[in-house]
Amino acid sequence: MTDAERKAVLDRTKEIITGDKGVIVKIDEWGKRRLAYEIKDALDGVYYIWYFEATTKTLDEVTRVLGISDTVLRFMPIRHEKSFGAAQPAAAAASTAQQA
């Protein structure tokens, strides 16, 4: 996956979340890592962990878009029962992810 493809997927995901009044709390970029096993002929992948608050409809749309994206190998949405605390505006979360 090229940087442009990765940026397009990240931007599309941010659009979906913030477009439906969701809030991105934090984005952890773990970077490129070796996969435990080969997936779609890929041995390495870039890992991101997104913390966001949104409606069920928004999560369904994010899941749908990531599922049909050819560049996304795997994803796993997990619901947290507790709030994440003080949320950052989406622009601040995006700049934090790019600085990492």
N, C-alpha and C positions, 0 to 999 in steps of 0.2 A: 504494500500500500504506500502510495506516495504521500508527501506532506499535504499536497493540495486535496487529495481524496479524504485524508483524515480530517483536515480542517472543514471540508464540506459536510461531513457527517456530524462533526461537533457543532457547527453552526446551525445545521438543520434541527438537531436535537434541542439546542438552546431556543430556537424559534418556536418550536412546538410547546416547550415548557412555559416560556414567558408569554407567548401569544394567548394562552388560555389562563392568564393571571396566576401562573405557578411561580414559585420562588426557588431559585437555585441557591442553596445554602453554601455548598462547597464542591469543588472539583479537584480530586487528587489524581495527578498524573504520575503513574508509577513508571512509565517509560517502557522501552523495549525489553522484553524478557523472552527467554526460551520457553516454549510450550512443553507441557508434560508429554504430549504425543502430537503427532502430525495431524493437522486439520486442514483440509482442502489444499494439500501440498505445501502448507506453510509450517515452518519450524519455529518461527519467532512471531510474537505479537506485541502490540502496544496496549498497555492496560490503563484504563481510566476507572475511577470510582466517582460516581455522581451522587451527591446528597441534595435532594430537592423535595419541595412540598408542592403537591399538585392534586388535582381531582383524579378519580378513577378513570374518567374519560381521557384525560391527558396521558396518564400512564399507559392506557391501552393504545393510544396513538403512537407514543414513543416506542412501545414494544412492536407495533406493526411496522413502523419505518425501519427500525433496526433489524427486524426479521427479514425484510425484503432487500436490504442493502447487501450487495455482493462483497463489499469490503469489510463488513463486520463478521468476524468468525464466530464469536459467542457473546452472549449477554445474559445477565441474570438479575431481574428486578426483585428486590426484597423490600417488604413493607415493614417499617419501624412503627411500633405502637406509640413511642414517645416523640415529642417534638425535638428538633435538632438544636433549639435555642435561638439565639439571635441570628437572623438571616441577613445575608449580604444581598445588595442589589445584583441583578444578573451581570451587569457590566463589571463590577468588582470581582465577582467569581470568575469571570472570563479572563480578566487580567491576571488573577492569581494563578490560573491554570497555565497561562502562556509564560509566566515568569519562571515556573518550575522546570 
